[in-house]
């Protein structure tokens, strides 16, 4: 089997997502995806990656992964090169699954559990679209029943009750972000801190300890400010503090972990094993979060998960991106023995994800169940491929 073409697919209305379809001479097409900087990733895939891959065997996944993640520039980062490599790697695993007629989780080593517990990232329908990240005060009116960012701003207690009614017993919110935007993350005023803590009070008042609450800090604070937040938020018993400071100084994160006394989760922003092993060796992290579309793909994610297991750390794959990455993450989370959660966004998987792909996972009572088809178990929908606004670009043998 040989790779004959790389095709990128983009929709202007979803300007942060790029899909990759790897074509082969046997008619099998592998599907991949990555997120953010979509135009730059597309350019890199066609200009640099396609010439390197066309004519090669798509089943040589480890060789290709090493080639693309150890480029002269881009390694140890989650920039364009690694994001492109991640999309390629997901597509290659999809091809392998289709060749063997097995789901990816089986090829990774099989199911470690019949389902994986999910937590709801309380984003809204348009959160994370380019130019549309919303903070407290940006919008008071929900766009639908699952506009959960507006909900945690207006009444986090009612939101917690809504999630529990669906069997979801863990949620993630980020009410402190607006104050970091205003101050540059270098200082938080006492009054602002009180406002930021109000959603946590409402959750505990409404549902007590029935709900686990993850705190997302988006790497927006310096060390003293992050510690100030930790001192006050501790009474609400957060499940973890995610990316409390910039993930660029492991020693500072160690100080945070020691002084805060709170579990640390890190980090969707990191790529390749080299960065994660540093966190693990220095005991800077309790929960390892990786994003399959930013860390190097399924191949690298599986290796990071196994490494974390050796350090007795659980993993929790990140997802606030697109449906293909969500799917690949589910396969890994169901396989990895040390997976504790799979992140999901009910505003996404209950609405626009369903327009983009042919199959969605079964999610019931806060649990996500395995896909049954070969490879990823889904394809891009006709809505995407036949969309009048779709941008499809192909580099094939004759173009080189």
Secondary structure, DSSP 8 states (H G I E B T S, - for coil): --EEEEEEEEEGGGTTEEEEEEEETTS-EEEEEEESSHHHHHHHIIIIIHHHHTTS-TT-HHHHHHHHHT-TTTTTS-SHHHHHHHHHHHHHHHHHHHHHT-BHHHHTT--SSSEEEEEEE---TTTTSTT----TTS--S-SSTT-HHHHHHHHHHHHHHHHHHTT--EEEE-TTHHHHHHHTTS---HHHHHHHHHHHHHHHHHHTTSSEEEEE-TT-B-HHHHHHHHHHHGGG--SEEES-B-TT-HHHHHHHHHHH-S-EEE-TT--HHHHHHHHHHTT--SEE---HHHHT-HHHHHHHHHHHHHTT-EEEE--SS-HHHHHHHHHHHHH-TTEEEEEE-HHIIIIIHHHHBS----EETTEEE---SSBTS--B-HHHHT-TTEEEEEEEGGG-
